């Protein structure tokens, strides 16, 4: 894994962590915002699972 790839992954992580914190902060403000925040958090979790699956596929292809 080169430096650029690592930096890109860290940037993605930082962005998603920021979105999660923002969603949690919005969730404190009200019921409609809570629903929206839970949707954003669910989307972030789905994205992270898809990213992990993609990582495993790429890792397996590099091994072969």
Buried (B, 14 or more C-beta within 10 A) or exposed (E): EEEEEEEEEEEEEEEBEEBBEEBBEBBEEEEEBBEBBEEBBEEBEEEBEEBEEEEEEEEEEEEE
